[in-house]
Amino acid sequence: MKLNDVRKFAIRERVRIRFPISNGLVCSIDERGIGRVAELRSVPSFNLEEEFARAAQFSLEPVASSSKFARERTVSRQELEALAQGAAAPSSQDTDHEE
């Protein structure tokens, strides 16, 4: 799972996703897929994709009442991967069938 996959998930599901990075800061990906490190005041000395790869716990916070996530919750990397893959899977209405 790449950072871009989680950005797409955040947009699709209208959630904010937060995860800690190694220097004690926190990255937040908003419902528009934009990643931010709020406390960052200069050019970072880290690569956000690499920091994301090291993260084990993620916090999901719904933005809209239409989100299927009713409340904020903490998930593991495996749970986030499953959620992101489930959201990316096409629904039965989206697939073309020749009958």
N, C-alpha and C positions, 0 to 999 in steps of 0.2 A: 504494500500500500504506500502510495506516494502522497506528498503534501497536496498535490493538485487534486487527487481523488477526494480528499477530505474537504477541500475547498468546494468542489462540486456538490458534495453531500450537504454541506452547510447551506448552500444556495437552494438546493432542491427541497430540503426539509425545513428551511427557515429556522435554523438553530445557530447559536454561537457556540464555538468549541474553544476551550482553553486547555493549554498544557504547559507544564513547567519546562524551562530550558536550563542548561547546566550551570549558568552563572547566577542562579537564584531569581531570574526574571521569569515572566509568564507571557506566552504568546497567546493572542486571542484572534480567532478567525471569525469574522462576523457573517451575518446572513447574506452579505453581498460577495463573500469569498475573499475578502481582504484580510490579510494577516497583519497584525500589529503587535509590537512590543512597546507598551505604553511608557515604560521607564527609560527607554532608549533615547539618549541625547546626542549621539554621534554615530559615525559609521560603525556598524557592528564588527566585532572580531570573530564572529561565528557565521556558519552557514545554516540558515533556518531549515533547509531540507535535512541536513545531518542531525540537527537538534530534534526535529520531528521524529526521525528514525530511532532515536534513543528514548523517546518518551514512552512511558508504560501506562500512565493514567491520564484520562481526558475527562473534562467536565462539559456536559451538553446542557445548554440553557435554551428553552424555546423562546422565540421572539414573538410569534403570532399565535393567537388562540387556535388558528387552523392547523398548527403543527401537531403531528401525532405524538409528540413528546409533551405530556401534560405539566411536567415540573422538571426542575434542574436535577440532573443525576450524574454520577461518576461512573465511567465505564473503563474497562481494560482495553488494551490495544486489540485483542482478539474480538471483543464485543464491538468495537468501533469498526473493525474490518468487516464483520458480518453485517452490521447496519448499513455501511456504505455500499457493500456489494448487493444487498437486498434492495436498496434504493436505486441502484444503477440497473438492475435487471428490468428488462422491458415487461410491461404488463401484457396480459393476453389480448387486450384491445389494441396494443401497439404493433403486434406482429401481423404479418400478411399471411393469409392462408388461402390456398387455392382449393376450393371445394367443388 
